[in-house]
């Protein structure tokens, strides 16, 4: 399994611009992509087209299985099939969309109900089977609480990745992050720039940016990474993409004392 990079480019919400922006991100030096088999929020096929035209080193790639309730245009599997068959059908579509026979990580986009149930267990078991046969490199879940992570690891088995919303409004998801650290699970955070107007004025960010002559956004993302978060970040700006790609170099030189506990 390819090790996830420090920052992953998020491809959600770009519609017909997905191929162009994904290509731009790769050409800017970003080495990881996050997508999902979920129209219209993600254009997985356009990500595949961008990958097909990219001549550089093969980037890290992850996609997601989305439950029926998360689909509003086209469900890429038979909604009446068993959970295991649904996983097989959905990954088949993803492999064709992405033009990759192997996906570095496959994530369950959300659980079916308010708590982990039999359907979730069957889906995760099917995803682990995909890992065993070499179609995916790692299995993870998205949008789960610390309690749900505990239930999954206790009853279903090991997961490698948790991807959650992580921002000022939810105190950077402290409980789930702490559990992931304890269980050696990679924690991926999206939505980090929600409420950015308030976040960027926190004194640790202002001080770090001034002390090291870096942007506030770079200081913030380095703090996130040093707090155990793999940021999922999208952008439609080439300069921002280049800034994201450069963080891997910057973080080797900087150790910022502040953590994501500022208010």
Secondary structure, 3 states (H helix, E strand, C coil): CCCCCCEEEECCCCHHHHHHHHHHHHHHCCCEEECCCCCCCCCHHHHHHHHHHCCCCCCEEEEEECCHHHCCCCCCCCCCCCHHHHHHHHHHHHHHHHCCCCECEEEECCCCCCCCCHHHHHHHHHHHHHHHCCCECCEEEECCCHHHHHHHHHHCCCCCEEEEECCHHHHHHHHHHHHHHHHCCEEEEECCCCCHHHHCCCHHHHHHHHHHCCCHHHHHHHHHHHCCEEEEECCCCHHHHHHHHHHHHHHHHCCCCCCCCCC
